């Protein structure tokens, strides 16, 4: 039972982190589009290049 609670807590934390990342990415994309930038290129530069 304790392990189950710990797993649920870890899952809830991961879901919240994912939701927050999704909101951040969306806000960035909206801002890039509003600024007339290439959203795909900006996304790659910010989120994908940093991971390498």
Secondary structure, DSSP 4 states (H G I P E B T S, - for coil): -HHHHHHHHHHHHHHHHHHHHHHHHHHHHHHHHHTT--HHHHHIIIIIGGG-
